[in-house]
Amino acid sequence: MTTTAEPNRIQSCHVFDSLQDKFETERRGCMDVKGKGSIDTFYLVGRRGQVMSCD
């Protein structure tokens, strides 16, 4: 999935319940993943209350 991610962004194919209350995520949408099919993907934005910069 690293080949489909934008530079300097962390992408995940799912968001763990234990992380949702600690981190902000941004839904990227469904992507075709080799060997897995269509999967909903997310970007990690930052810790809740603290937004990370991509600069």
Backbone as CSV, one residue per row, in Angstrom:
resi,resn,N_x,N_y,N_z,CA_x,CA_y,CA_z,C_x,C_y,C_z
1,MET,0.809,-1.197,0.000,0.000,0.000,0.000,0.848,1.255,0.000
2,THR,2.124,1.131,0.296,2.965,2.321,0.309,3.093,2.933,-1.073
3,THR,2.911,2.140,-2.127,3.021,2.686,-3.479,1.810,3.535,-3.850
4,THR,0.708,3.385,-3.132,-0.495,4.161,-3.438,-0.704,5.336,-2.488
5,ALA,0.116,5.439,-1.463,-0.031,6.525,-0.483,0.613,7.809,-1.002
6,GLU,0.150,8.925,-0.495,0.764,10.207,-0.812,2.064,10.325,-0.022
7,PRO,3.058,11.045,-0.558,4.324,11.219,0.161,4.114,11.832,1.547
8,ASN,4.871,11.367,2.526,4.870,11.884,3.904,3.545,11.694,4.634
9,ARG,2.747,10.716,4.226,1.480,10.429,4.900,1.464,8.964,5.307
10,ILE,0.875,8.675,6.452,0.747,7.303,6.939,-0.636,6.803,6.577
11,GLN,-0.662,5.683,5.857,-1.924,5.100,5.396,-2.152,3.769,6.100
12,SER,-3.403,3.504,6.416,-3.780,2.250,7.062,-5.006,1.685,6.360
13,CYS,-5.120,0.358,6.395,-6.280,-0.257,5.748,-7.448,-0.403,6.711
14,HIS,-7.231,-0.128,7.977,-8.322,-0.126,8.947,-7.896,0.676,10.162
15,VAL,-8.858,1.090,10.918,-8.579,1.865,12.120,-8.988,1.017,13.314
16,PHE,-8.040,0.750,14.197,-8.317,-0.041,15.382,-9.155,0.754,16.372
17,ASP,-10.135,0.102,16.984,-10.989,0.777,17.968,-10.171,1.430,19.067
18,SER,-9.081,0.781,19.469,-8.263,1.310,20.564,-7.521,2.587,20.167
19,LEU,-7.351,2.821,18.871,-6.647,4.020,18.413,-7.581,5.177,18.079
20,GLN,-8.844,4.874,17.830,-9.777,5.913,17.405,-9.955,7.014,18.433
21,ASP,-9.843,6.686,19.709,-10.011,7.727,20.722,-8.727,8.502,20.973
22,LYS,-7.598,8.072,20.394,-6.318,8.743,20.603,-5.815,9.484,19.368
23,PHE,-6.261,9.050,18.179,-5.743,9.616,16.936,-6.863,10.037,15.996
24,GLU,-6.608,11.143,15.278,-7.510,11.606,14.229,-7.130,10.875,12.943
25,THR,-8.129,10.427,12.192,-7.883,9.811,10.900,-8.737,10.491,9.845
26,GLU,-8.340,10.318,8.606,-9.060,10.875,7.474,-9.350,9.722,6.522
27,ARG,-10.620,9.508,6.224,-10.971,8.409,5.330,-10.498,8.736,3.927
28,ARG,-9.752,7.824,3.352,-9.246,8.017,1.996,-10.199,7.411,0.974
29,GLY,-10.869,6.338,1.344,-11.802,5.678,0.441,-11.351,4.267,0.123
30,CYS,-12.095,3.601,-0.732,-11.781,2.220,-1.100,-10.670,2.190,-2.140
31,MET,-9.742,1.258,-1.948,-8.628,1.063,-2.871,-8.535,-0.412,-3.203
32,ASP,-8.127,-0.720,-4.419,-7.868,-2.107,-4.776,-6.469,-2.469,-4.294
33,VAL,-6.396,-3.464,-3.407,-5.131,-3.905,-2.834,-4.828,-5.295,-3.375
34,LYS,-3.642,-5.454,-3.932,-3.235,-6.719,-4.536,-3.396,-7.866,-3.542
35,GLY,-4.119,-8.879,-3.933,-4.313,-10.055,-3.106,-5.396,-9.908,-2.048
36,LYS,-5.954,-8.707,-1.889,-6.967,-8.457,-0.856,-8.293,-7.981,-1.432
37,GLY,-8.261,-7.378,-2.609,-9.473,-6.817,-3.196,-9.667,-5.370,-2.781
38,SER,-10.917,-4.935,-2.756,-11.245,-3.557,-2.414,-11.298,-3.387,-0.898
39,ILE,-10.487,-2.459,-0.373,-10.378,-2.238,1.069,-10.525,-0.750,1.366
40,ASP,-11.270,-0.437,2.416,-11.422,0.943,2.865,-10.116,1.388,3.519
41,THR,-9.576,2.526,3.099,-8.294,2.992,3.626,-8.428,4.345,4.316
42,PHE,-7.481,4.622,5.204,-7.477,5.842,6.023,-6.069,6.412,6.084
43,TYR,-5.982,7.732,6.283,-4.718,8.396,6.577,-4.700,8.767,8.051
44,LEU,-3.556,8.626,8.682,-3.361,9.098,10.043,-3.110,10.597,9.966
45,VAL,-3.916,11.382,10.661,-3.780,12.843,10.639,-2.911,13.306,11.804
46,GLY,-3.116,12.745,12.979,-2.332,13.116,14.154,-3.050,12.729,15.425
47,ARG,-2.445,13.055,16.535,-3.079,12.797,17.829,-4.275,13.710,17.987
48,ARG,-5.271,13.251,18.678,-6.463,14.082,18.910,-6.036,15.368,19.612
49,GLY,-6.522,16.489,19.107,-6.189,17.783,19.685,-4.863,18.337,19.200
50,GLN,-4.187,17.617,18.304,-2.868,18.044,17.824,-2.739,17.568,16.376
51,VAL,-2.870,18.474,15.405,-2.817,18.106,13.982,-1.389,18.194,13.488
52,MET,-0.945,17.153,12.774,0.413,17.103,12.232,0.478,17.869,10.928
53,SER,1.614,18.461,10.630,1.831,19.182,9.385,2.585,18.304,8.407
54,CYS,2.232,18.367,7.136,2.912,17.586,6.100,4.022,18.394,5.436
55,ASP,4.316,19.582,5.930,5.328,20.440,5.312,6.725,19.993,5.653
